[in-house]
Amino acid sequence: MSLKIAADSQKVSSIVSTLSVRLALLAAALLGVLSICVYLATASLHLRAQERLLTLKVNKLTETSELLLRDGDDRFLQLLQANAAKRPGTRLEIARNDGTAFYADPYDDAHRLSAQQRSRGFVLRGTDGTLALQGTFTIDIDQDTQLLDALGRILLLATLIGAVLAGSLAVLAVRHGLRPLYRLATQTEDMAREASPRHLVPTQQIRELTPLVDQFNHLMDHVSASHARLEAFNADVAHELRTPLTSLIGKTELALSRPRSTEDLTDTLVSNLASLRRMGALVNDMLFLARADGGEPARLGEPTSLRALILDMLEYHELAASERNLKLAVEGDLVVAVDEPLFLRALSNLISNATRYATTGSTISVTLETRHGVSYVGVSNQGPVITAENLPRLFDRLYQVDASRSYQAGMHCGLGLSIVAAIARMHGGKTWAQSDVRGTAIGLALPQSQPATPV
């Protein structure tokens, strides 16, 4: 049973058929309601006309009886007999109080009624009020009934024809209305055939299609950006691996070009091992950036003191700082939920970057503060000023303000600040940088209320 339900749920439905059937049913319902209203209104008019006729006839009999009806006077009876021919399609019957017949229209063709009748009883009194008669006036309503039956059949036929016409017109109208959608589908087919993601261009502005087109174009922007990042990632990997690979090959070929001592070969292997480790670190950094670009979120823990985390981490940078006679300081504190390993990695990159460019004998400060509901973590140092045109590109992958100076340690290829930016994005935050003659400060801006991700 479950398989049958699943198969039914995958049936392809047609918008044209669905809308046409629904519009046809809606038209049939509307026409049916209108037809019923017309039929009931016509029947009511006929009923009121029949009641008026009965009232008119009975009132006329009452008025005449009050003038002519008395004992021993047969003028009233003679008048009824004389006017019988003027009442075709009706039947008048009058009886005395004792039940004997006083008058009845003859059973001829003019007064023979069908089964469809409407009657009204009445009482007639004479001029002295002592003589009283009881009667019934009946009219034949067969013609009215036949007219109503014919009207009912016509309205039913009109409802059915109207529903069919509405359904047929709905098919044409829906197909015409879906033409812009067909054109958009053609554009997507062209994109798939040419493997070239681009924006949809509607041939006309339709309010209902605008959100779909906007969302599709936004998706295409995301796909294009992802494709560009993938190409950039491949180019970056190829560029960054080509130089150390060339060096490794050259050193290996040189070592094999002639017989060498064990010490020389050992030096060559140690040098190659260092290059391989740098390549491994580079590959790991590139893979981390790829995962961050793919939308991997940070795994937030409980809110914790960032000052305590940073103080524990600073001991790993004290050796590099002491070699350049630098001091490390932490100002302020923040209690924020962060992914501790990622946050410490970002801070370590910022401190390493500041250590490389700080003026000898100066102080590197880590500042923790809150402004306008945003947690700011910054690392500042005294050193060369970064120009305004270079500041926005500091966090670009493999971007280096001064390549010759930044590669002085042989381990830095321009991914440190890119990793900091990726970690900020994974926390729902962003990076910032400022530089002037007073110094350079680079850091992260993290939202204080971040959705916690279970660790």
QUIGI-V356100 format. One record per residue. N is the residue number from 1. RES is the residue in one small letter. SS is DSSP state (a for helix, b for strand, c for the rest). PHI is phi in degrees with one decimal (* if undefined). D_FIRST is the distance of its C-alpha to the first C-alpha in Angstrom with 1 decimal. Layout:
N_RES_SS_PHI_D_FIRST, N_RES_SS_PHI_D_FIRST
This chain:
1_m_c_*_0.0, 2_s_a_-64.6_3.8, 3_l_a_-65.8_5.4, 4_k_a_-64.4_5.1, 5_i_a_-64.0_6.3, 6_a_a_-63.6_8.7, 7_a_a_-65.7_9.9, 8_d_a_-64.1_10.6, 9_s_a_-67.7_12.4, 10_q_c_-94.5_14.6, 11_k_c_-65.2_15.9, 12_v_c_-85.2_19.7, 13_s_c_-98.2_21.2, 14_s_c_-108.2_24.9, 15_i_a_-64.2_27.2, 16_v_a_-61.3_29.6, 17_s_a_-65.0_27.2, 18_t_a_-61.7_25.8, 19_l_a_-66.5_29.3, 20_s_a_-63.5_30.8, 21_v_a_-63.3_28.4, 22_r_a_-65.0_28.8, 23_l_a_-66.7_32.6, 24_a_a_-63.6_32.8, 25_l_a_-65.0_31.1, 26_l_a_-64.8_33.3, 27_a_a_-63.2_36.4, 28_a_a_-62.5_35.5, 29_a_a_-64.7_35.1, 30_l_a_-64.4_38.5, 31_l_a_-64.2_40.3, 32_g_a_-62.2_38.9, 33_v_a_-63.5_40.3, 34_l_a_-62.6_43.6, 35_s_a_-63.1_43.9, 36_i_a_-61.7_43.5, 37_c_a_-62.3_46.1, 38_v_a_-63.1_48.5, 39_y_a_-62.6_48.0, 40_l_a_-65.6_48.7, 41_a_a_-65.9_51.7, 42_t_a_-65.5_53.2, 43_a_a_-61.0_52.7, 44_s_a_-64.9_54.4, 45_l_a_-63.0_57.3, 46_h_a_-62.6_57.8, 47_l_a_-62.2_57.7, 48_r_a_-65.2_60.3, 49_a_a_-64.8_62.5, 50_q_a_-65.4_62.4, 51_e_a_-65.4_63.3, 52_r_a_-63.1_66.2, 53_l_a_-64.0_67.5, 54_l_a_-62.7_67.5, 55_t_a_-62.8_69.2, 56_l_a_-62.8_71.8, 57_k_a_-65.7_72.7, 58_v_a_-65.5_72.9, 59_n_a_-62.2_75.0, 60_k_a_-63.4_77.3, 61_l_a_-63.4_77.8, 62_t_a_-64.2_78.5, 63_e_a_-63.4_81.1, 64_t_a_-66.4_82.8, 65_s_a_-64.4_82.9, 66_e_a_-66.4_84.6, 67_l_a_-94.1_87.3, 68_l_a_-114.6_87.9, 69_l_c_-83.0_86.5, 70_r_b_-156.2_89.4, 71_d_c_-62.9_90.8, 72_g_c_77.5_93.0, 73_d_b_-115.2_91.8, 74_d_c_-104.5_89.5, 75_r_a_-68.2_89.2, 76_f_a_-65.0_85.6, 77_l_a_-65.3_84.6, 78_q_a_-63.9_86.4, 79_l_a_-65.4_84.7, 80_l_a_-63.4_81.2, 81_q_a_-66.6_82.2, 82_a_a_-69.5_83.6, 83_n_a_-90.4_80.4, 84_a_a_-59.3_78.0, 85_a_a_-69.0_77.9, 86_k_a_-87.9_77.0, 87_r_c_-120.0_73.7, 88_p_c_-65.8_71.6, 89_g_c_81.2_68.0, 90_t_b_-133.3_68.9, 91_r_b_-146.9_70.2, 92_l_b_-115.2_72.7, 93_e_b_-133.8_73.5, 94_i_b_-129.4_76.0, 95_a_b_-131.2_77.2, 96_r_b_-75.7_79.9, 97_n_c_-65.5_79.2, 98_d_c_-82.6_80.0, 99_g_c_94.8_77.2, 100_t_c_-77.1_79.5, 101_a_b_-71.5_78.7, 102_f_b_-99.0_80.7, 103_y_b_-157.5_79.1, 104_a_b_-152.6_76.1, 105_d_c_-63.1_75.4, 106_p_c_-66.0_75.9, 107_y_c_-88.1_73.0, 108_d_c_-100.3_73.6, 109_d_a_-62.1_71.1, 110_a_a_-69.9_71.7, 111_h_a_-117.6_70.6, 112_r_c_-87.3_68.0, 113_l_c_-97.5_64.7, 114_s_c_-81.5_61.1, 115_a_c_-73.2_58.4, 116_q_c_-89.2_57.6, 117_q_b_-134.3_60.3, 118_r_b_-140.6_61.1, 119_s_b_-123.9_64.1, 120_r_b_-145.4_66.2, 121_g_b_-86.7_68.7, 122_f_b_-156.7_72.1, 123_v_b_-127.8_75.4, 124_l_b_-112.4_78.8, 125_r_b_-123.6_82.1, 126_g_c_-77.4_85.6, 127_t_c_-67.1_88.3, 128_d_c_-92.9_89.6, 129_g_c_81.4_86.2, 130_t_c_-90.2_86.9, 131_l_c_-89.6_85.2, 132_a_b_-133.0_81.4, 133_l_b_-125.7_79.0, 134_q_b_-119.4_75.2, 135_g_b_-146.1_73.3, 136_t_b_-138.4_70.0, 137_f_b_-112.7_69.5, 138_t_b_-122.2_66.5, 139_i_b_-118.0_65.2, 140_d_b_-90.6_63.0, 141_i_c_-110.0_59.9, 142_d_a_-61.6_58.3, 143_q_a_-65.3_59.0, 144_d_a_-64.1_57.3, 145_t_a_-63.4_54.3, 146_q_a_-63.7_54.1, 147_l_a_-62.1_54.4, 148_l_a_-65.8_51.5, 149_d_a_-62.8_49.3, 150_a_a_-64.3_50.2, 151_l_a_-63.1_49.6, 152_g_a_-61.6_46.1, 153_r_a_-64.6_45.2, 154_i_a_-63.5_46.6, 155_l_a_-66.2_44.7, 156_l_a_-63.8_41.4, 157_l_a_-64.0_42.1, 158_a_a_-63.5_43.2, 159_t_a_-64.6_39.9, 160_l_a_-65.2_37.8, 161_i_a_-63.3_40.1, 162_g_a_-62.6_40.2, 163_a_a_-64.9_36.4, 164_v_a_-64.2_36.3, 165_l_a_-63.3_39.1, 166_a_a_-62.9_37.6, 167_g_a_-63.6_34.4, 168_s_a_-65.5_36.5, 169_l_a_-65.7_38.7, 170_a_a_-64.9_35.8, 171_v_a_-59.5_34.5, 172_l_a_-64.6_38.0, 173_a_a_-66.8_38.5, 174_v_a_-67.9_35.2, 175_r_a_-61.6_35.8, 176_h_a_-66.1_39.3, 177_g_a_-68.2_38.2, 178_l_c_-87.4_35.8, 179_r_a_-56.5_38.6, 180_p_a_-58.3_39.5, 181_l_a_-68.8_36.0, 182_y_a_-60.9_36.1, 183_r_a_-65.6_39.4, 184_l_a_-65.0_38.0, 185_a_a_-63.3_35.2, 186_t_a_-62.8_37.9, 187_q_a_-64.3_39.8, 188_t_a_-67.1_36.9, 189_e_a_-64.1_36.5, 190_d_a_-63.5_40.2, 191_m_a_-62.0_39.9, 192_a_a_-64.6_37.1, 193_r_a_-68.3_39.2, 194_e_a_-90.4_42.4, 195_a_c_51.6_40.8, 196_s_c_-132.0_43.0, 197_p_c_-66.1_41.5, 198_r_c_-152.5_43.5, 199_h_c_-74.8_43.4, 200_l_c_-77.0_41.8, 201_v_c_-119.6_44.6, 202_p_c_-66.2_43.4, 203_t_c_-74.0_45.6, 204_q_c_-151.4_45.8, 205_q_c_-80.5_45.3, 206_i_c_-121.4_42.2, 207_r_a_-57.8_41.6, 208_e_a_-70.0_37.8, 209_l_a_-91.0_37.8, 210_t_a_-58.6_40.4, 211_p_a_-61.0_38.2, 212_l_a_-63.8_35.8, 213_v_a_-63.8_38.9, 214_d_a_-62.5_40.5, 215_q_a_-66.0_37.5, 216_f_a_-64.7_37.1, 217_n_a_-65.0_40.8, 218_h_a_-63.7_40.7, 219_l_a_-64.2_38.0, 220_m_a_-64.0_40.1, 221_d_a_-61.5_43.0, 222_h_a_-65.3_41.1, 223_v_a_-64.6_40.0, 224_s_a_-63.7_43.6, 225_a_a_-64.6_45.0, 226_s_a_-63.8_42.7, 227_h_a_-65.0_43.6, 228_a_a_-65.6_47.3, 229_r_a_-64.5_47.0, 230_l_a_-64.4_45.4, 231_e_a_-64.2_48.3, 232_a_a_-64.5_50.8, 233_f_a_-61.4_49.4, 234_n_a_-62.8_49.7, 235_a_a_-65.8_53.2, 236_d_a_-63.1_54.2, 237_v_a_-61.2_53.1, 238_a_a_-63.2_54.9, 239_h_a_-68.0_58.0, 240_e_a_-75.6_58.2, 241_l_a_-89.8_57.6, 242_r_a_-63.9_59.9, 243_t_a_-64.2_63.2, 244_p_a_-65.5_62.6, 245_l_a_-66.0_61.3, 246_t_a_-61.8_64.4, 247_s_a_-65.1_66.5, 248_l_a_-62.6_64.9, 249_i_a_-63.5_65.3, 250_g_a_-62.1_68.9, 251_k_a_-63.2_69.8, 252_t_a_-66.3_68.2, 253_e_a_-63.8_70.0, 254_l_a_-65.1_73.2, 255_a_a_-65.9_72.9, 256_l_a_-90.8_72.4, 257_s_c_-69.7_75.2, 258_r_c_-155.4_77.8, 259_p_c_-62.3_78.3, 260_r_c_-131.0_78.0, 261_s_c_-76.4_78.7, 262_t_a_-61.2_76.2, 263_e_a_-66.5_76.9, 264_d_a_-64.4_76.3, 265_l_a_-65.2_73.0, 266_t_a_-63.9_72.0, 267_d_a_-61.4_72.9, 268_t_a_-64.8_70.8, 269_l_a_-65.2_67.7, 270_v_a_-63.2_68.1, 271_s_a_-64.3_68.4, 272_n_a_-64.6_65.3, 273_l_a_-63.5_63.4, 274_a_a_-62.6_64.2, 275_s_a_-64.8_63.0, 276_l_a_-64.5_59.7, 277_r_a_-64.9_59.2, 278_r_a_-62.3_59.8, 279_m_a_-64.4_57.3, 280_g_a_-63.6_54.7, 281_a_a_-63.2_55.3, 282_l_a_-63.6_55.0, 283_v_a_-62.0_51.7, 284_n_a_-62.0_50.4, 285_d_a_-63.5_51.6, 286_m_a_-65.5_50.0, 287_l_a_-65.8_46.7, 288_f_a_-63.0_46.9, 289_l_a_-64.4_47.7, 290_a_a_-64.0_44.8, 291_r_a_-65.3_42.4, 292_a_a_-65.4_44.1, 293_d_a_-64.4_43.8, 294_g_c_-76.3_40.1, 295_g_c_95.2_39.8, 296_e_c_-65.9_39.8, 297_p_c_-85.6_40.8, 298_a_c_-75.1_43.4, 299_r_c_-97.8_42.3, 300_l_c_-74.6_44.4, 301_g_c_-101.6_45.9, 302_e_c_-73.4_47.7, 303_p_c_-56.0_50.6, 304_t_b_-142.7_53.7, 305_s_b_-76.9_57.3, 306_l_a_-70.9_57.6, 307_r_a_-60.4_61.3, 308_a_a_-63.8_60.8, 309_l_a_-61.7_58.4, 310_i_a_-69.5_60.9, 311_l_a_-61.7_63.9, 312_d_a_-65.5_62.1, 313_m_a_-80.3_61.4, 314_l_a_-61.6_64.9, 315_e_c_-63.7_66.4, 316_y_c_-74.1_64.7, 317_h_c_-105.6_66.5, 318_e_a_-65.9_69.9, 319_l_a_-65.3_71.2, 320_a_a_-64.4_70.5, 321_a_a_-70.1_72.0, 322_s_a_-67.8_75.0, 323_e_a_-62.5_75.7, 324_r_c_-110.0_76.3, 325_n_c_58.2_77.9, 326_l_c_-105.8_75.1, 327_k_b_-108.1_74.1, 328_l_b_-114.5_70.6, 329_a_b_-141.2_70.0, 330_v_b_-123.9_67.2, 331_e_b_-120.3_67.6, 332_g_c_81.2_65.4, 333_d_c_-156.9_62.1, 334_l_c_-139.6_58.5, 335_v_b_-113.1_55.6, 336_v_b_-137.4_52.5, 337_a_c_-81.3_49.0, 338_v_c_-135.4_49.0, 339_d_c_-84.4_47.6, 340_e_a_-57.0_50.7, 341_p_a_-59.6_50.7, 342_l_a_-68.9_50.1, 343_f_a_-62.1_52.6, 344_l_a_-66.0_55.3, 345_r_a_-65.7_54.7, 346_a_a_-64.0_55.3, 347_l_a_-63.4_58.4, 348_s_a_-64.2_59.6, 349_n_a_-63.7_59.4, 350_l_a_-64.9_61.3, 351_i_a_-68.7_64.0, 352_s_a_-63.5_64.4, 353_n_a_-64.2_64.7, 354_a_a_-66.8_67.3, 355_t_a_-62.9_69.2, 356_r_a_-68.5_69.6, 357_y_a_-105.6_71.1, 358_a_b_-70.9_72.9, 359_t_c_-69.2_76.7, 360_t_c_-56.0_78.3, 361_g_c_88.3_79.3, 362_s_c_-90.8_77.0, 363_t_b_-117.5_74.2, 364_i_b_-98.3_70.5, 365_s_b_-111.4_68.9, 366_v_b_-103.6_65.3, 367_t_b_-109.7_64.9, 368_l_b_-120.7_62.1, 369_e_b_-155.4_62.1, 370_t_b_-119.4_60.1, 371_r_b_-135.9_60.7, 372_h_c_53.4_58.8, 373_g_c_77.4_55.9, 374_v_b_-119.3_55.5, 375_s_b_-89.1_56.3, 376_y_b_-108.7_58.7, 377_v_b_-119.7_59.4, 378_g_b_-129.4_62.3, 379_v_b_-121.6_64.5, 380_s_b_-119.7_67.9, 381_n_b_-151.9_70.9, 382_q_c_-87.4_74.3, 383_g_b_173.9_74.4, 384_p_c_-60.1_74.4, 385_v_c_-78.6_73.2, 386_i_c_-88.6_70.0, 387_t_c_-66.8_70.6, 388_a_a_-62.1_68.5, 389_e_a_-73.5_67.0, 390_n_a_-89.1_65.7, 391_l_a_-56.4_64.2, 392_p_c_-64.6_61.0, 393_r_c_-101.4_60.4, 394_l_c_-59.5_60.9, 395_f_c_-95.2_57.2, 396_d_c_-69.2_56.4, 397_r_c_-66.4_55.3, 398_l_c_66.7_58.3, 399_y_c_-85.3_60.7, 400_q_c_-133.0_64.1, 401_v_c_-62.3_67.0, 402_d_c_-135.9_69.6, 403_a_a_-60.7_68.1, 404_s_a_-64.0_71.4, 405_r_a_-81.0_71.7, 406_s_a_-70.1_68.1, 407_y_c_-95.0_67.8, 408_q_c_-61.3_70.9, 409_a_c_-86.9_69.1, 410_g_c_77.7_67.1, 411_m_c_-121.0_63.8, 412_h_c_-114.3_62.9, 413_c_c_-121.5_61.2, 414_g_c_91.9_60.1, 415_l_c_-106.9_56.7, 416_g_a_-60.6_57.7, 417_l_a_-72.0_57.6, 418_s_a_-63.5_54.4, 419_i_a_-67.1_52.8, 420_v_a_-59.8_54.2, 421_a_a_-63.8_52.7, 422_a_a_-64.0_49.3, 423_i_a_-65.7_49.4, 424_a_a_-62.0_50.5, 425_r_a_-63.6_47.5, 426_m_a_-64.5_45.2, 427_h_c_-93.7_46.7, 428_g_c_77.3_46.2, 429_g_c_-114.1_50.0, 430_k_b_-152.0_52.5, 431_t_b_-106.7_55.8, 432_w_b_-148.6_59.3, 433_a_b_-156.0_62.7, 434_q_b_-148.6_66.2, 435_s_b_-153.3_69.6, 436_d_b_-155.7_73.2, 437_v_c_-66.1_76.6, 438_r_c_-79.7_75.6, 439_g_b_142.7_72.9, 440_t_b_-120.3_69.3, 441_a_b_-128.5_66.3, 442_i_b_-133.2_62.7, 443_g_b_-167.2_59.7, 444_l_b_-119.4_56.3, 445_a_b_-118.5_55.3, 446_l_b_-113.6_52.3, 447_p_b_-66.4_50.6, 448_q_c_-73.7_51.4, 449_s_c_-106.4_48.0, 450_q_c_-110.3_45.4, 451_p_c_-63.2_41.8, 452_a_c_-75.5_41.7, 453_t_c_-104.7_39.4, 454_p_c_-55.1_38.7, 455_v_c_-86.7_40.8
